[in-house]
Amino acid sequence: LTGNDTGSLQRAVTGFDAVVNALPYTMAMSAATAAVAAGCHYFDLTEDVAATHAIAQLAEGASTALMPQCGLAPGFIAIAAHHLAAAFDR
């Protein structure tokens, strides 16, 4: 698979209701495009701003929901850091 291999991605997601993309952020647009073409809802764990803007543009003409930035950063990271830091005296 390469970042531009939307055909393989589309074949992989066809027949499903939704796609949860946990691929590298460089493949976000290919995965979103494949999901739209296959008629799937799309959820993306990436926090990449450029990918988010591109996916938002793709969503304007889509008949399914496209939800970028569903990942854990920065919220979970802050919670985990607070938990670890609470163990220190100073």
Rosetta blueprint (number, residue, H / E / L):
1 L L
2 T L
3 G L
4 N L
5 D L
6 T H
7 G H
8 S H
9 L H
10 Q H
11 R H
12 A H
13 V H
14 T L
15 G L
16 F L
17 D L
18 A E
19 V E
20 V E
21 N E
22 A L
23 L L
24 P L
25 Y H
26 T H
27 M H
28 A H
29 M H
30 S H
31 A H
32 A H
33 T H
34 A H
35 A H
36 V H
37 A H
38 A H
39 G L
40 C L
41 H E
42 Y E
43 F E
44 D E
45 L L
46 T L
47 E L
48 D L
49 V H
50 A H
51 A H
52 T H
53 H H
54 A H
55 I H
56 A H
57 Q H
58 L H
59 A H
60 E L
61 G L
62 A L
63 S L
64 T L
65 A L
66 L E
67 M E
68 P L
69 Q L
70 C L
71 G L
72 L L
73 A L
74 P L
75 G H
76 F H
77 I H
78 A H
79 I H
80 A H
81 A H
82 H H
83 H H
84 L H
85 A H
86 A L
87 A L
88 F L
89 D L
90 R L
